[in-house]
Amino acid sequence: MNQTELYQKALELSGLTVLQLAQQLNLSPPNGLVTAKGWFGQAIELFLGVQAGCSPVPDFPQLQIELKTIPVNQKGQVIESTYVTTLPLMNHQQFIWHESTCYKKLQNVLWIPFEGDKHLPFLQRRIGQAILWSPSDEQYDILKSDWEHIIEWVLMGKIEQITGSIGQYLHIRPKAAHSRVLTKSIGHEGEIIQTLPRGFYLRTALTQQIILKA
């Protein structure tokens, strides 16, 4: 499958309800909203033939394209930030922008918008038109700057001081099931400390631009 074929396949999702997608794939839809988001993402992956699984590479490695679903409200406004990948805390190779998983996953993204208003029954929510996006020069520069700023703080041992307010387009948030899940990082004196895992997220300030310009 080439890029054009993948995009054409993604366009087939446009207008389908979640229930219709489940029927096409012969899947049993989730019973409740708690598991709905994960199920929906997996169903989209199955429909499009995602190859990478949980590997730290784009979902379509041969095409270097990442797949992201994105919830929007009835006004076309993005509802929430979008998870990209985990924040590297000890992997020195990942401290180089062009070698990082974040860089690789943001070069080309296939966005699948869908209705995310909570008052809509999940199975009746519709899928929007797919968007194949690569960052503009300006967007790229801002993403790179945000990433480098955050990584600089990690290297300086300031992981506990990084807040969600840092970063114009890219910021970090805790990424763990609960507070007892800890991982290793660098302390302010260069020592190894235990801290919460964190992930990179795209702010709606960027993803709204992508949706509006589609």
ABEGO torsion letter per residue (X at the ends): XBAAAAAAAAAAABGBBAAAAAAAAGBBBBABAAAAAAAAAAAAAAAAGBAAEABABBABAAAGBBBBBBBBBAAGBBABBBBABBBBAABAAAABAAABAAAAAAABBBBBBBBABAABBAAABBBBBBBBBBBBAAAAAAAAAAAAAAAAAAAAGAAAABBAABEAABBBBBBBABAABBBBBBBAAGBBBBBBBBBBBBBAAAAAAAAAAX
